[in-house]
Each structure stands twice: as C-alpha cells, then as structure tokens.
Amino acid sequence: GENVEQHPSTLSVQEGDSAVIKCTYSDSASNYFPWYKQELGKGPQLIIDIRSNVGEKKDQRIAVTLNKTAKHFSLHITETQPEDSAVYFCAASRRDGANNLFFGTGTRLTVIP
Amino acid sequence: KAGVTQTPRYLIKTRGQQVTLSCSPISGHRSVSWYQQTPGQGLQFLFEYFSETQRNKGNFPGRFSGRQFSNSRSEMNVSTLELGDSALYLCASSQGDGDGYTFGSGTRLTVV
C-alpha cells in the first residue's frame, strides 16, 4: 500500500518568514494530494489540494508543488502569522474507488511573534 | 452551510463494552469515511461508505464496523473495547469522487 513520509516533524519560524513542509509518497498510482491543518481540539481542515495533472497550485499565502517523477510534494506558507501555528498533515490518494487518504505523520508548526 | 457533525464529542467506556459513534455529513455529500487518530499510529483509515454500501475498508479487526443510512448519516461501532482503542475517531464527508473531504471535530474515546 501507499506510504507517505513527512518532514520535518516540528518547525519553528519567526512571524513573517516562510515555512516549507515536504512529503514523499511511494505509490505511483496516487493522483490526489491534499494538505490539512489541525488545531487543538478540532478535526483536520483542508487548506489546499493538488491533482497529479498540475505541478503547482497557489491560494493567497499558501502554495503546493508536486513532482510526480520524484514522488514528492511540498507545502509553502509565506508571510507566516501566529494563527498559522498548528499541526499540518499531507496525504495521498488514488481516487480510483480506493479513495482513502494515506496521511503523513504531521508537522507541528510554531510561528513565533 | 453546516459542517460535518459528530456525536458525542467525548466518551469514556470500560474494556469489553461496545460503543456507537455517529456522523452527520454535509448536506448533499454521499460519502462518509472514518479515520482513527492516535499519537502513535497517526491518522489511519477505517472504512468508507457510499450510498449505504461499504466501498472501501482499512486494515482494522472485525470489531470495528459501520453502516450508512439512506440520509447519508453514518454510524461506527466498536465491540469488545480494548485499551488500545482509545483514540480520536474522525468522520469525513465528500461527494464521493475521491477528493474534497471535510472532517468533523471527532469523538474522543477513552477506554479504561
């Protein structure tokens, strides 16, 4: 089955700096890659996703890049703010009936004011 | 629009008991998936229901079961609870085409 690895496990940045979280996946049939933000006491919230026919997608301060050949994808957050502090999860899915998400182990991002 | 609603938010059960968790998806969503979240194993897929049929199943023992009703609401049942079943159980709904999952806030189950 699919194996998703995520790095780093913790990340601290100064407010206003950029943060980058990286994930790799093993199943070449995976074609959907969402990123989730989970705050304390809440469920994961979808913040951005990308399909394998696209190399990059941007939504305001958040961007995701995908390299299908290398089987890795990354989340980029620019101009970080204290409210960006949370645990971020990457995931991969095949979207072919076996629609379950395989999650990375999470990155705890702390934005220091 | 209303999000995914999970009830109850917290549960404490004794080993050997059984428990039923409920999930109401976003209106119009026909797919409901369940995930278990623990500090040690992370987020793991339990099963997915689509139009009242189990479409996909993860690698969990048969003590974990679920069902979906005609209004897309779903329930998850765990029988003969073990201490290791203590976890946050998350429900996610989608339209069923494999993306756009929206998660609920989860049910925190503690087995003592």
Interface residues (C-beta under 8 A of the other chain):
Chain A: Y32 P34 Y36 G41 K42 G43 P44 Q45 L46 D49 R51 F89 A91 S93 R94 R95 D96 G97 A98 N99 N100 L101 F102 F103 G104 T105 G106
Chain B: V4 Q6 S31 S33 Y35 G42 L43 Q44 F45 E48 R55 N56 G58 L90 A92 S94 G96 D97 G98 D99 G100 Y101 T102 F103 G104 S105 G106
